[in-house]
Amino acid sequence: MIRAFVAVQISRDVGHKIFAVQSQLKRSLRGIRWVNQEKFHFTLKFLGTVKEEDVASIMNALKQAIGPIPPFRIISRGIGVFPDIRKPRVLWVGLEGEKLKVLATGMEEALEPLGFDREKRDFKPHVTLGRWRDSGGSSEHLKEELQRYKDYDFGESWVKEVIFFQSVLKPEGAVYSPLGVVSLTEPN
């Protein structure tokens, strides 16, 4: 059994800009377990535990459903928290792009027949910056930092592929390894 998720990598330039803001936030926000820069990504779907023998069928379903989608750009803009500012648990950078929803919907439709439930929460594409160590951790500076960076433009990334990752949990943090890649189709 493996722990797996489906994700999109953001551009290196955007990752550097996010890291620079994250470094600033570390000075004023406490109690957060910060995501390492090399792990910045956008999770389309967390699959949980899957059987190794199911990897090929998951990859085939993804290729058929999202492979035909042409590459598109996404904008990384603003920071926010889940679930809300009173009891924040996740600090994130928002993502915008007209085809993000198409990509996520196609993936959900492809994986549902394989036994993966559709996401019940609203679709909120984001890159996780960090998670509060305790549930509901907060900071007196959180509100002002959210206001300062609410419209901050981190730049754009091109979505040209979707990666099916394995995640191995280790004491020093999760280690991600690609199980497969689905390339989006360039229009003729």
N, C-alpha and C positions, 0 to 999 in steps of 0.2 A: 504494500500500500504506500502511496506517495501523497504528499500534501501539494496541491496545485492551484494555480490561478492563471488567468488570461489577462495580458497587459500590453500597453503601448509604451515604448521608450520616448522620452522627450529629447529634444536636441541638446547637444553638449553646451551650446551657448546659453540656452534657457536654464539648464542645470547650474551653470556658473552664477547666473544672476539670482536664481533662487537661493543658492548657497550663500551668496553675499548678504542677502536679506536675512536668511536664517542666522548667520553669524551675528548680525545686529540684534536680532530678537533674543538670542541667547543671553545677552547682557541684561535684559529687562524682564524676561519671563522665566519663572522658576518652576521646578517640578515636572519638567518635560523630558521625555526620552526622545532625543532627536534622531531623525532618519539620516543615515550617511548619504552624502552627495551621490555616490555611485549607485545608490538604490532608488533614486528618484524615478518614478514611473507613474503611469495612470492605470489602475486596475480596472479592467472592464468587468471581470467577474471572478470572485473567489470561489473555487470549486470545492474546496475542502479536501477530504481524503478520497482518492480514486485508486482503482486497481491498475497495476502496471499494464495488464493486458487490455485495458480500455483506452490507453493513450492513442493508439492508431485510429480507433473509431472517433475519438474526440477530434483529432487532427483532421480527419476526412470531413467531418461535419462542419468544422470551422472553415476549411478550404472551400467547400461548396457554398456556404452561406455568405462569407465575407470576402472571399477571394475576388469576386467580380466587382467589388466596390473600388472605384478609382482612388488613388492617393489624394489626400486633402490636407489642408493646413489647420492647425489649432493655435489659438492664442492663450497664453498663460497670463491671467490677470487677477490681481487682488488676492487678499488672504481672508480667511474666515475660520470658523470653528463648528464642529459638530458636537453635541446636538444643538447647543445654544450657549450664549455667553455666560449664563448663570451657572451652568455645570459643564464647562467645556471638557471634552475628552480627546478630540483630534483637532490639530491645527493644520490647515491646508491652503494650497494655492489653487484658485479656480481655473477651469479650462473652458474655452468657448470655441465652437466650431459647428457649422451647420450640419456636418455629416456625422458628428459624434453620436447622436441619437440613432441614426440609421445603422451605424456600426454596432452599437450596443443592442439594438432590437434584433438585428440579424443574428448576432451571436446567441442571444437568449432563445430565439426560435430554433436555432440549430441544436442547442444543447438540451432543450426541454425533452425531446423524444428519448434522449439518453439517460433520463432520470434526474436531471438537474432542475430544481425548482426555479421559476422566474423570480427575479428580485422584486420584493414587495415595496421597498422604499422608493421614493422618487429618485430619478436619475440625476445625480449631482457630480459631474465629472470633476476630478481634482487630483492633485499630487499631494500626498501626505508629507508634511514637514516634521511632525512630531506628535507624540501622544502623551497626555498627562499620566504620570505614574500612578496616581490614585484617581478613582472615579470622581470627577467633579472638581479637580484641582483648578485653581484660578490664580489670577494675579491682579494686583491693583493697577498694573500697567497694561493689562490686556486690552481694555477698551480703547485706550489711546493708540496702541499699536495697530489694532484692527482699523481704526479710523485713518491712521497715517498711510497704511498700505492698501486700503480698500479698492483703489483703482490703479494700483501700481502695475505697469505693463512690463512683464518679464520677457516678452518677445514671442516669436512664433516657432512652431515645430511642424515638420511635415510628417504626416502619418502615412508611411509607405508599407508598414508591416505590422502584424499582430503576433505577439510571442506567447506561447504556451509554456509557462514556467513551473518547475518544481521548486518548492520552498522547504529547506531543511532547517529546523529550529536548532540553534546551538546557544550555549550560554552567552557568547559574545554577540548574538543576534542571528537573524535568519540569513541563510545563504541561498541565493537564487541561481538555478541552472536551467537554461532553455531545453525544453523537451522537443520543441518544434517551432517553426516560423511559418506564418501564412503571409505571403506577399500580396499586397493589394495590386490590382491589375491596372497598368497604364492604359489610358484610352488610346485607340488607334488613330 
